[in-house]
């Protein structure tokens, strides 16, 4: 389990619950945390570059 989690960039302290099958499924179906972070950073940069304050509640999605 841990080797698969590392490949997916989960930190070693992250705990998975459930059966062994559940754990493999959770890891396999997950968006890798570092990828999710990079995507979020890119979205934030795009918003800032477009002049949108992501912390403001003045805009609608």
Secondary structure, 3 states (H helix, E strand, C coil): CHHHHHHCCCCCCCCCCCCHHHHHHHHHHCCCHHHHHHHHHHHHHHHHHCCCCCCCCCCCC
